[in-house]
């Protein structure tokens, strides 16, 4: 039997959707009894989401520097979500209920 896993690759998701997903994950993991000491800390994720949201807004104005900064912020957010997803996977150890409680998308049945 194949264990379910949390999805941790968000490279192809549009920026607005990754911001929304990250905020959802933050809301689900805050105070979650399964994830008492998240690694990386949620405060770090919150700061990166806020930063990307500001840079995304500025990039929509079309300035080249702002677009480059948005791209850099997006890479950092993808990296921390990846790390946090690995942490969730480790804690959940295949338990779908725990994975779902994190807010991360979970793989479909094979």
N, C-alpha and C positions, 0 to 999 in steps of 0.2 A: 504494500500500500504506500502510495506517495503522500508525504506530509504536505499540508498546505503551507504556504509561505506568504509573508508580507511582500508587497511589491515595493521595490526600492529604486527603480529606474524611472526618473521623471523628466528626462532630457527632452522628450518630444511633446511634452504638455505645454500649452501656451502659458506665458508668464502670469496672466491674470488668474488662470486656473491653479497654478502652482501656489500662488499667494493664498488663494481660497482654501486649497487643500492643507497647506501648512497651518493656517489659522484653525482649521477643523481639528487637525492632529493635536495642536496645542490645547484646544478646549477639551479634547477627550483624554489627554494624558495628565492634565493638571488635576492633582488630587486622586489620580487613579491608584488604587491599592496595589496593583501589579507592578507599577513603575514608580516606586517611591523616590528613587535617586536616578533619574534618567541620565544616560551618558551618550551624547553630550547633554548638558543641562538645557532645560527648556528656555531659560533666560537668554541663552546664546541663540537659540532658534528664533525667539521673539525679536531680538535685535536685528537679525539678518532679514527676517520677513519685513519688518518696518523699513529697513534700509532699501530693500528691493522695491517696495511699494513706492517710496519717494522717487527713487531713480527711474522707475518705470514711467511715472507721471511726467518727469522731466524729459525723458527720452521721447515721449509722444509729441513733444514740441519740436522735435526734429534736429536738435543740436547734436553734432557728431560726438563731442566729449560726453554728453549725457548718455548717448547710446552705448558707448564703450564702457562707461561706468555701470550701466544696467547689465550689460553682458557679464562683467566681472562679478557683480552682486548675485546674478543668477547662478553662476558657477559655484559660488560659495554656499548658496542655499541648497543647491542640488547635493553638494558634498555632505552637508550636515544632515540632510534628510536621509541620505544613504547610510551614514553612520548610525543615526537614530533608528532606522529600520533594521539594521543589523542587531542593535541592542534589543529591540522589541522581539526579533526572531529568537535571539538567545534566551530571553526570559520566557517567552511563550513555549518554546520547545515543541512546536507543532500543535499546540492547543489553540484551536480556532477561536474560541470564546475570548481568550486573552488577546489574540491578535486583533480581533474586531474591536475590542475595547480601547485599543490604542488610537483608532482613527485612521490607521494606514489601510489602504486597499489590500485585500487578501486575494491570493490566486484562486482561480476557479477550479472546480473539480476536474481532474484529468479526463 
